[in-house]
Amino acid sequence: MRVSKIVDKARLAAFMQNNAALNAYPLGDLDEPYWPDSEFFALEDNGQILEFALLYSGIKIPILIAIENNSATNLAHLLREIKGNFPDKMYAHISLSQRKALLEDFSASSHGIHHIMELKKHSSLSALASDRVIRLGHQDFEKILALFELGYPGYWFERKMLNYGPYFGIKNQHGEFLCVGGVHLYSETYNVATLGNIVTHPKARSMGLGSQLTARLCQELAQSVRTIGLNVHAENQPAIHIYENLGFEKVLDYEECTLEKRWFLYFFFLAICFLIILSKRCSKRGRQWRRS
């Protein structure tokens, strides 16, 4: 077995499409505009990919995606081999089995267990979709941000994301957004999309708006891609209930966390080395002093 960096999109796609829902984000990152900022590392055996990891550096804090496809042991081996390529700080999506391999060199601030979910049944979409849901564009950017500020602390949304895939919204009679949602990733080339940035105004929750908007969004995506997925915090039961009613099913649990290098270990090692050298020098000088 050997570890390598892979730049052959066709090889990566062939492996990941064996479980497209599990690998939705990395699959989409094969496409523009994500590919230039994506590094794929793989553990191979006789030319076959056994496991892979993705390091995406297109945002301020790089993201590591290391989700087990076949073997926890192989993925852990891969992560240990490529850790020298990791930045000092990164956000990570990791299989629950991989904490130990990463914590050898990183401290982790957990953001909880998350579900990967996939749209399996489309039968409920028509009944839940609403004519109130409208397509959004760049002219709506400021109002989208205003809603995120109210209902989605810690959001990640930039104007250019409106170019990457469809966004929809529901307004009130004053033209203010009550609900907004779109995609984190969209690729017709690789037949995959992941929902993201779905938020409802705090005063408009429990009114079915999230279901209406998500149903319309999924209808739109289903016309052009085969796999529609999403990631959701395992404790966000209201959202999970909505997604299950729409036809989503859980694929896998994983952990999201912020990883930072344990520099204190390196400093501790250097301090020990310094003390050993100092001790030897003092011992040598002591012997010289006694001889004199």
C-alpha positions as CSV (number, residue, x, y, z in Angstrom):
1,M,0.0,0.0,0.0
2,R,1.1,3.5,-0.7
3,V,-0.1,7.1,0.0
4,S,-0.3,9.5,-2.8
5,K,-1.8,12.8,-3.9
6,I,-4.3,12.2,-6.7
7,V,-5.1,14.8,-9.4
8,D,-7.0,12.4,-11.7
9,K,-10.6,13.5,-11.4
10,A,-11.9,10.4,-13.2
11,R,-10.2,8.0,-10.7
12,L,-11.5,10.0,-7.7
13,A,-15.0,10.2,-9.1
14,A,-15.2,6.5,-9.9
15,F,-14.3,5.7,-6.3
16,M,-16.6,8.3,-4.6
17,Q,-19.6,7.5,-6.8
18,N,-19.8,4.1,-5.2
19,N,-21.4,6.0,-2.4
20,A,-22.3,9.4,-3.7
21,A,-24.3,10.5,-0.7
22,L,-21.5,9.7,1.7
23,N,-19.0,11.6,-0.5
24,A,-21.3,14.4,-1.8
25,Y,-19.0,17.3,-0.7
26,P,-15.8,15.8,-2.1
27,L,-17.5,14.8,-5.3
28,G,-18.7,18.3,-5.8
29,D,-15.2,19.7,-5.1
30,L,-14.0,18.0,-8.3
31,D,-15.9,20.6,-10.2
32,E,-15.2,24.3,-10.7
33,P,-14.9,26.6,-8.8
34,Y,-13.8,24.3,-5.9
35,W,-11.2,22.1,-7.7
36,P,-8.2,24.5,-7.6
37,D,-8.4,24.7,-3.8
38,S,-8.8,20.9,-3.3
39,E,-6.1,18.4,-2.4
40,F,-7.0,14.8,-2.5
41,F,-4.8,12.2,-0.7
42,A,-5.4,8.5,-1.1
43,L,-4.3,5.2,0.3
44,E,-3.8,2.9,-2.7
45,D,-3.1,-0.8,-3.3
46,N,-2.2,-2.1,-6.7
47,G,-3.6,1.1,-8.3
48,Q,-6.9,0.9,-6.5
49,I,-8.0,3.6,-4.1
50,L,-8.8,2.2,-0.7
51,E,-9.6,5.4,1.3
52,F,-9.2,9.1,0.6
53,A,-9.1,12.4,2.5
54,L,-9.8,15.9,1.2
55,L,-8.1,19.1,2.3
56,Y,-10.0,22.1,1.0
57,S,-8.3,25.5,1.4
58,G,-10.7,27.8,-0.5
59,I,-11.9,29.5,2.7
60,K,-10.2,31.3,5.6
61,I,-10.0,28.1,7.8
62,P,-9.2,25.0,5.6
63,I,-11.6,22.1,5.9
64,L,-10.5,18.4,6.2
65,I,-13.0,15.8,5.1
66,A,-12.0,12.3,6.2
67,I,-15.1,10.0,6.1
68,E,-14.6,6.2,6.2
69,N,-15.7,4.5,3.0
70,N,-14.5,0.9,3.6
71,S,-12.0,0.6,6.4
72,A,-11.4,2.6,9.6
73,T,-7.9,1.1,9.9
74,N,-6.9,2.2,6.4
75,L,-8.3,5.7,6.8
76,A,-6.4,6.1,10.1
77,H,-3.2,4.9,8.4
78,L,-3.8,7.5,5.6
79,L,-4.3,10.3,8.1
80,R,-1.1,9.5,10.0
81,E,0.9,9.5,6.8
82,I,-0.4,12.8,5.5
83,K,-0.6,14.8,8.7
84,G,2.5,16.8,7.7
85,N,0.4,18.4,5.0
86,F,-2.1,19.7,7.4
87,P,-2.3,23.4,8.4
88,D,-1.9,24.5,12.0
89,K,-5.7,25.0,12.3
90,M,-8.5,23.5,10.3
91,Y,-12.2,22.6,10.5
92,A,-12.8,18.9,10.1
93,H,-15.6,16.4,9.1
94,I,-14.3,13.1,10.4
95,S,-15.6,9.6,10.9
96,L,-16.2,8.8,14.6
97,S,-13.5,6.2,14.3
98,Q,-10.8,8.7,13.4
99,R,-10.6,10.9,16.5
100,K,-7.7,8.9,18.0
101,A,-5.6,9.1,14.8
102,L,-5.9,12.9,14.7
103,L,-5.6,13.7,18.4
104,E,-2.1,12.4,18.4
105,D,-1.0,15.7,17.0
106,F,-4.1,18.0,17.3
107,S,-6.4,19.2,20.0
108,A,-10.0,19.1,19.1
109,S,-12.9,21.5,19.9
110,S,-16.0,19.4,19.0
111,H,-19.0,20.9,17.3
112,G,-21.1,17.8,17.8
113,I,-22.2,14.7,16.0
114,H,-23.9,15.3,12.6
115,H,-26.0,13.2,10.3
116,I,-25.3,12.8,6.6
117,M,-28.7,12.5,5.0
118,E,-29.8,11.7,1.4
119,L,-33.1,12.4,-0.4
120,K,-34.5,8.9,-1.1
121,K,-38.2,9.5,-1.7
122,H,-39.5,12.3,-3.9
123,S,-43.2,11.5,-3.4
124,S,-43.8,14.2,-0.6
125,L,-42.2,17.1,-2.4
126,S,-45.2,18.1,-4.6
127,A,-47.6,18.2,-1.6
128,L,-45.3,20.3,0.5
129,A,-44.0,22.8,-2.1
130,S,-45.6,26.2,-2.2
131,D,-46.2,29.0,-4.8
132,R,-44.9,31.4,-2.1
133,V,-41.4,30.2,-2.7
134,I,-39.5,32.4,-5.1
135,R,-36.1,32.1,-6.9
136,L,-33.5,34.5,-5.5
137,G,-30.6,36.4,-7.1
138,H,-27.9,39.0,-6.5
139,Q,-30.5,41.7,-6.0
140,D,-31.6,39.9,-2.8
141,F,-28.1,39.5,-1.2
142,E,-28.5,42.2,1.5
143,K,-31.9,41.0,2.6
144,I,-30.6,37.4,2.8
145,L,-27.7,38.6,5.0
146,A,-30.2,40.4,7.2
147,L,-32.1,37.2,7.8
148,F,-28.9,35.2,8.5
149,E,-27.9,37.8,11.1
150,L,-31.2,37.2,12.9
151,G,-31.7,33.5,12.6
152,Y,-28.3,31.9,11.7
153,P,-25.4,32.9,14.0
154,G,-22.1,31.8,12.6
155,Y,-23.4,31.5,9.1
156,W,-21.1,31.1,6.0
157,F,-22.5,32.9,3.0
158,E,-20.9,35.1,0.3
159,R,-22.4,36.8,-2.7
160,K,-20.6,34.5,-5.1
161,M,-22.5,31.5,-3.7
162,L,-25.6,32.7,-5.5
163,N,-23.7,31.8,-8.7
164,Y,-23.0,28.2,-7.6
165,G,-26.5,26.9,-7.4
166,P,-30.2,27.8,-6.8
167,Y,-31.4,29.8,-3.8
168,F,-35.0,30.3,-2.8
169,G,-36.9,32.4,-0.3
170,I,-40.3,33.2,1.2
171,K,-41.2,36.9,1.9
172,N,-43.9,38.5,4.1
173,Q,-46.2,41.3,2.9
174,H,-43.5,43.9,3.6
175,G,-41.0,42.2,1.3
176,E,-38.9,40.9,4.2
177,F,-37.6,37.4,4.0
178,L,-39.1,34.9,6.4
179,C,-37.2,31.9,5.1
180,V,-34.2,31.4,2.8
181,G,-32.3,28.3,1.6
182,G,-30.0,27.1,-1.1
183,V,-27.0,24.9,-1.7
184,H,-23.6,24.6,-0.2
185,L,-22.5,22.7,-3.3
186,Y,-23.9,22.0,-6.7
187,S,-22.4,20.0,-9.6
188,E,-24.3,18.8,-12.7
189,T,-21.0,17.2,-13.9
190,Y,-20.9,14.8,-11.0
191,N,-24.7,14.7,-10.4
192,V,-24.6,15.9,-6.8
193,A,-25.9,18.8,-4.7
194,T,-25.9,19.4,-0.9
195,L,-28.5,21.7,0.7
196,G,-27.3,24.5,2.9
197,N,-28.0,27.9,4.5
198,I,-31.6,27.0,5.2
199,V,-32.8,29.4,7.8
200,T,-36.2,30.7,9.1
201,H,-36.9,34.0,10.8
202,P,-37.1,33.3,14.6
203,K,-40.7,34.8,14.7
204,A,-41.8,32.6,11.7
205,R,-40.8,29.2,12.9
206,S,-43.2,26.3,13.3
207,M,-45.3,27.6,10.4
208,G,-44.1,25.0,7.8
209,L,-42.1,27.6,5.9
210,G,-38.8,25.5,6.0
211,S,-40.7,22.5,4.7
212,Q,-42.2,24.5,1.8
213,L,-38.9,26.0,0.8
214,T,-36.9,22.8,1.1
215,A,-39.4,20.9,-1.0
216,R,-39.3,23.5,-3.8
217,L,-35.5,23.5,-3.6
218,C,-35.3,19.8,-3.9
219,Q,-37.8,19.8,-6.8
220,E,-35.5,22.2,-8.7
221,L,-32.3,20.2,-7.9
222,A,-33.9,16.9,-8.9
223,Q,-34.3,18.1,-12.5
224,S,-30.5,18.3,-12.9
225,V,-28.7,16.0,-10.3
226,R,-29.2,12.5,-9.1
227,T,-27.9,12.7,-5.5
228,I,-29.3,15.4,-3.1
229,G,-27.8,15.4,0.3
230,L,-27.3,17.4,3.4
231,N,-25.5,17.5,6.8
232,V,-27.4,18.3,10.0
233,H,-26.6,18.4,13.7
234,A,-27.8,15.3,15.4
235,E,-29.4,17.4,18.1
236,N,-31.4,19.5,15.7
237,Q,-34.5,17.4,15.9
238,P,-36.9,19.9,14.4
239,A,-34.8,20.1,11.2
240,I,-34.3,16.3,11.1
241,H,-38.1,15.9,11.4
242,I,-38.6,18.2,8.4
243,Y,-36.1,16.4,6.3
244,E,-37.5,13.0,7.1
245,N,-41.0,14.1,6.2
246,L,-39.6,15.3,2.8
247,G,-38.1,11.9,2.1
248,F,-34.5,12.2,3.5
249,E,-32.9,9.2,5.2
250,K,-29.8,9.0,7.4
251,V,-26.6,7.7,5.7
252,L,-24.0,8.0,8.4
253,D,-23.0,9.9,11.6
254,Y,-19.7,11.8,11.7
255,E,-18.2,14.5,13.9
256,E,-17.5,18.2,13.1
257,C,-14.6,19.8,15.0
258,T,-11.9,22.4,15.0
259,L,-8.4,21.0,15.1
260,E,-5.3,22.9,16.2
261,K,-1.8,21.5,16.3
262,R,-0.5,20.6,19.7
263,W,2.5,23.0,19.6
264,F,3.1,22.6,23.3
265,L,4.2,19.0,22.6
266,Y,6.9,20.3,20.3
267,F,8.0,23.0,22.7
268,F,8.0,20.4,25.5
269,F,10.2,18.1,23.4
270,L,12.6,21.0,22.6
271,A,12.8,22.0,26.2
272,I,13.7,18.4,27.2
273,C,16.4,18.3,24.5
274,F,17.8,21.7,25.8
275,L,17.9,20.4,29.4
276,I,19.7,17.2,28.3
277,I,22.3,19.2,26.4
278,L,22.7,21.7,29.3
279,S,23.0,18.8,31.7
280,K,25.8,17.2,29.7
281,R,27.7,20.5,29.4
282,C,27.4,21.2,33.1
283,S,28.6,17.6,33.8
284,K,31.6,18.1,31.5
285,R,32.5,21.4,33.1
286,G,32.2,19.8,36.5
287,R,34.7,17.1,35.6
288,Q,37.1,19.7,34.2
289,W,36.8,21.8,37.4
290,R,37.6,18.8,39.6
291,R,40.7,18.0,37.5
292,S,42.0,21.5,37.9
